[in-house]
Amino acid sequence: MENIDITTLAVHLLSGVIGAIIAGAIFGKISLGGLGNTVAGLIGGGVGGALITTLFALPEASFAAGMEPMAIVHQAAAGFGSGFVFLMVIGIFRSIFGGN
């Protein structure tokens, strides 16, 4: 995996948290609470966003690259989707295997 710029990582983390919080609000039964949703969004957005960026060769949202608006949108979508899906997966496993 190639190195990811710190700005790109920040976009992944922030949009991952937003995606997980929205997923928790939409699907209340799988919500992990405020702190749990935030942590799930950080993990999902960071890891998933980096994987999506690498797999699909998305342009980085970095100051060195000129902060292209579409690069920021691509990275935000990758982080948002990853945070959203990660919270759903964790919440579903939690509800199936002994959570509340």
Secondary structure, 3 states (H helix, E strand, C coil): CCCCCHHHHHHHHHHHHHHHHHHHHHCHHHCCHHHHHHHHHHHHHHHHHHHHHHHHCCCCCCCCCCCCHHHHHHHHHHHHHHHHHHHHHHHHHHHHCCCC
